[in-house]
Amino acid sequence: MIFKRGCDKKGPDRTCSKCGKRRTCGVYWYKFMWNGQLVRESTKQGNDKIARQMESAHRTSLAKGEVGIRERKTIPTLRQFCDDRVEPWAKATFENTTRKSWLWYRTGMRTLKLYKPLADSLLHDIKGELASEFAAHRLRDDYAVSTVNSSLRVLRRILNLAVEWEVLGAAPKIKLLSGERRRERVVSGAEEARYLAAAPEPLGSIAAVLADTGMRPEECFRLCWESIAWINGRHGTLLVSHGKTVAARRILPMTPRVRSILETRWEAAGRPAEGWVWPAPTRSGHTEPSSLRKQHARTFETIAEQAPRHNLKPVRPFVLYSLRHTFLTRLGESGCDVWTLARIAGHSSIGISSRYVHPSDDAVLAAMSRLGGHNSGHSEESRLPTEGAQKQLTQ
């Protein structure tokens, strides 16, 4: 049998008085039983004769065995989808290129699978409420907000992949927790000098390069000799060829200190034409964060031991990534526009760059003073009323 959905086209301009739509209203559907199963589909047609022909054609195809009953796709659980599809894809895509991304996926999926109510749920049953319950469970286990949000980002990425691979029709909205602590540590000039003086090699050289270029530590570790141009620019340039995003590929000018450090290493290595700038006996062949962890901790211990002898306070510990924040903050305070800053930092948008710039109170006051009273009433002339205005006020 065929039937029409409830649109009447009685409104103005032949629109439906119920839904207000035109032309898409009043299409015919057909339904019938076949071997105990209900077959119901839309013809997307407004002509009843064509709709009956389509119903007849579908019955004939079923009788001849040309088509079967259209079955719904089987929706996997989160655990099955991660094990069968997401993990193999992430490993093949990131393990040999950006290993940090692969570890992020792997750690996040392991965390999600530990929470059984979430891991055993079908993908289309995962909603914002279940994600909130997972986040509350992690917070009760005394995990930081940033750690919980990292797992929620992995969950959101998995559900988006399910939509991209046509496993789901739409992904639910996964909200992150507020109150996440960001890396906002800015190293002062005095702290930087004391740290570099106490840091052993190669940590001292790497830290100086990070402080003068604003590269991500991973970008610095993967620096190659073939990416250095000694004759370009004023002091030479560096090509960053690997990074988190496409925008990470960029050319950075070298400061005199960076050129001196790299040139000294290049001479000591025999002027190689290619190879890692910071080689190390690791799986990748270059320095990794784990290679510098002990040196970094020992540097702060050395500073703390030397502080009483020079009547100085110990330097508050920071991570190497803070040197990137420090460079970008200094760059922002120097008057660099946000678009140039985003290009230097390798950010895909200027919104990301705003997280790395933390102007001091003096910089904010200096910026306001530069307004010079333009439409704001801060100029020297507009501070006090004129003599005529004073007389009017006293009368």
N, C-alpha and C positions, 0 to 999 in steps of 0.2 A: 504494500500500500504506500501511497505517497501522501504527504501532508505538508502544510505550510506553517512556518514559524510565525508567531503572533505579531506581525507588522501589518498595518492596514492601509497606509498611503492615503489617509484621509486629511492630512494636514495641507498647508499651503504649498504650492509648487510640487505636488505629488510626494510630499515627505510624510513619513510616519508620524502620526499624532502622539505616539508613545515614546519613540526613541529619537525622532527628529532626523533620521537618516533618509537618504534618497538612493535609489537604484540598488543598493545592497540589501534593501528590505524585501521581504516577501519571497525568499527563495524556497524552492521545494526540497524536501528531504524524502527519503524512502527508508522503509524498514520492513524486514521479513525474517522469519526463522529458517535456519538452515542447519540440519543435523543437530537440533537442540540448542543452537547458538543464535543469539540475536545479532543481525546485521543491520546497522543503521548508519547512513552516511548522507552528507549534503550533496545535492547535484549542482549547487551554485547557479541554478537556473531559475528564472521566473516564469518559464513556459511549461505548463503541465504536460503537454505532449512529449517534449524533449525529456522531461523528468521521468515519464513512464518508460521511454525508450532506454534511458540509462539504467533504470531498475531492471528491465528485462535483459539487458546486456550483461549486467552483473550476475543475474541468476544463471544465464547461459554459460558464462565463464566458470562459475562454480560447478555446474553440472559436468562440463567437459574436463574439469580438473586443471584448467589453465591457471587459475589463481586459487589461493587458499583463503581461509578466514584471516583477516588482518589482525595479528596478535600484537599486543602492546609489548614494548621493549622491557626487558627485565632490568630493574633498577638495582645496582649493587649496593652493598653497605659501604660505609666509609673505609673500613678496614680492607675490604676486597678491592675497592677502587684504588687505594694507595698501593697495595701489594702488586696488583696486576698491571696497573697502567701508569700511575704517577711516579712511583719510585724508579722503574726502568727508564722512563722518559727523562727524569731529572738526572739520573746517573749518566746516561748517554750524552746528555746535553751539556752538563756543567762539570763533570768530574775532572776532565782533562783540560778545561779552559779556565773557568772561574770556580776553583774548588771550594771557595768560601760559600758560594751559592748552593752547591751540592750539599755541603754540610748543614746549611740552613734548612733546606728541604728535609734532609734525613732526620735531623734533630726534631724538627717540628712534627713530622709524621709519627715518629716514635712517641712523642708526648701525647699527641691526639689519640693514638691507639691504646694508651694506658688508661684512658677514661672510657670504660666500657659502655655507659649509656650513649656516648657519642660515637664510639667506634663501631658499635653494633647497629646503629641506626641506618636506615636506607637514606640515600642522598636526598630524595625529595622530602624526607621527614625532618631534615636538619633546618631549623629555623633560628631566628635570633634569640629566642628564649632558651633553647638548648645550648647555644654558644655562651649565653650569659651564665648558665648553670656551670658549664665547664670552667669559665673564668673565675667564678666564685669558689669552685673547688680548688683551683690552683692558688688562689689568694689565701685560702684556709691552710694550705701547706706552706705558707710563709714565702712564696715566690714574689719577686719584685713585679711591679706593674709593667715595666718594660719587658720582662721575661714572658709574662702572660700575653701581652700584646703581640709579641713575636709569634707565639703559637696561634693566636687568632688571625694574624696575617697569613700564616701558612694555610689555615683552614679556608680563609677567603680565597686564596689563590687556587686551592684544590677545587672548590665549587665553581670558580670561573673557568677552570680547565674542563670541568664536566659539561658546562654550557658550550664551550668552544668545540668540544669533541662530540656534541649532540647527544650526550647522555641525559642532560637535564634541559628543560625548556627555559628556565630562568633561575638565577642564583639569588638566594636571600641576602638581605643586608646584614652584614656582620659589623657591629659597632665595637670600636676599641675602647679600652678603659681610659679615663682621664687621670691626670696626675703622674704621667710618665716623666721620669727624670731624663733630661738630655745632657749631652756633654757640652757644658758651657764654661769649662775651665779655660781661662786665658792666662798664659804664662807671662809674667812681667819680664822686662829686659834684664833685671838683676838676677831673677831666678833662672832665666835661660843661660846667662853667662856662667853661673855657678854649676849648673847641670852639665854644660858642655866641658867645663874644666875638669869635672870629676868623672865623666863618662869614659870608659875604655873604648878601644877600637874593636869592631867597626861602628859601635853604637854612637860614638860622638860624631863621626862624619855623617852618618845617616840622619841623626837628629838635626844637625846643622842644615842639611839639604832640605829636610821637611820644613824647618822653620823659615827658609828663604824661598821656597817654591810653593808651599801649600798643597803638595801632592798627598794623596792618600798613602798610608804606609805600604799597602800592597802594591801600589803603582811604583813606588820607589824601589821596593825589593825586586821587581821585575824589570828594572831598567837595564838596557843592553848598550854596549859600546856603539853599535851601529845606529842607535837612536840619538847619538850626540853629534851635533854639528859645531865644530870649534870656530868656524869662520863666519857663521851667521850672526846677525845682530851685533850688539856692542861687545858682549862677552861670550857669545855662543848661545845655542838653544838646545832644549831637550824635547824629544818627541815622546809623549805618553801614548802608547799604542794599545794598552789594555786597561780596562776599567769596568765599573759597574754598568754603565750605559753607553750608548753610542756617543753621547756628548763628552764622555771621558777622554776620547781621542783628541788631543790638542797639542800645541807647541808652546813651550814656556821658555822665556828668556832666562839665562843664567846670571846670577849676581856674581860680583868678583869673588866672594867667599865660596860659592858653589863651584865656580870654575877652578879655583885653586885646589879645592878638595879633590875634584874629579880628575884634574890634570895630574895631580900627584899620584893618584891611584893608577892612572893610565900609564904613566912613566914607569912606576914600579912593576906593573904587570907586563911590561915589554911592548907597549903600544899596540895592543891587539886591535884587529879590525872588527871583531865581533865577539860575542860572549857576554856573560852576566857581569855587571859592574860590581855586584855584591855576591860573589860565589860562596857556597857553603855546602857541606856534606849532608845535604837533605835529599829527599825524594825528588824534589823539583830541580835541584841543582843550584838554587839561589837561596838567599837568606829568607827565613820565614819568621813569623811573630814568635814562635817558640824558641828560635835561635837567640833572641835578644832578651828573653824574659829574665834570666838570671842576672845578666849584666845590668838591665834596667833597675832591678830591685837593689842590686849591690851599689849602684850609683847613689841612690837616696841614703843608704846606710853610710856611705863615705861622707856625704854632705852633712849628715847628722853628727858624725864624729868630729868633723872639722869646725862645726858651727861654734862650740864653746870657746875654742882657741881664738876665734876672730870676733867674738861677741856678736854673733849673728844668729838669727832664728833658723831652724831647719826648714828646708823647702817642702811645702805641702806636696805630697806625691801626685803625679798626673800620669796619664797614659800618653803614648806617642801620638795618638790621634789628636790630642789637645794642641799639639804644635800646628796642625792644620787649622784648627779654630783660631789659634793665635795669629797666624799669618793673615787669614781672611778678615779678622777683626781689625788688625792694623791697616790692612788695605782699605777697608770700609771707612775707617776714621781718617785716612789720608785724603778723602774726597773722591774716591773712585766710584763711578756710577755703577748701579746694580747690574746692568747688562754686561759690562766689561768684567765685573767681579764674577758673574755666573760663568762667563767664558773661561776665565782663568781657573776657576774652581772645577770646571768640568761638570757643571750641573745642567740638567735638562730644562729647568725652569728657574725663574728668578725667585719663585716662592720658596724653593729649597735653600737658596742662598741666604735668605733672611734668617734662617736658623743659625747660621754660622757667624753672624755679625752681632756683636754685643758692645755697642758704643758705651763709653764711660760717661759719668755725669758731666765731666768737663767738656766732653765732645758735644753732648746735647746742648749745654748752655752756650757753647761757642756757635753752634748752628743756629740757635734762636737769636743770638746777638747779631748774626749776619743778615737777619731779616731787615734790619735798618728801619723798622717802622713801616714797611710797605703794607698798607691796608691792615695794620695790626695795632697801631698806637704805641709802638715801642721806641719811637725815635726820640732824640733828646728834645726836639722842638715841641713835641706834643705831650711831654710829661707835665708841664706846668701851664696853667691858663694864662692868657695875655692880660695886660693891665685893664683893658676894657671889659674883659670877661670877669675879672676880679671885682670891678666896681659894680657890675650888674648883680653879682652874687651877694655883695654886701648890702645892696639896697633893699 
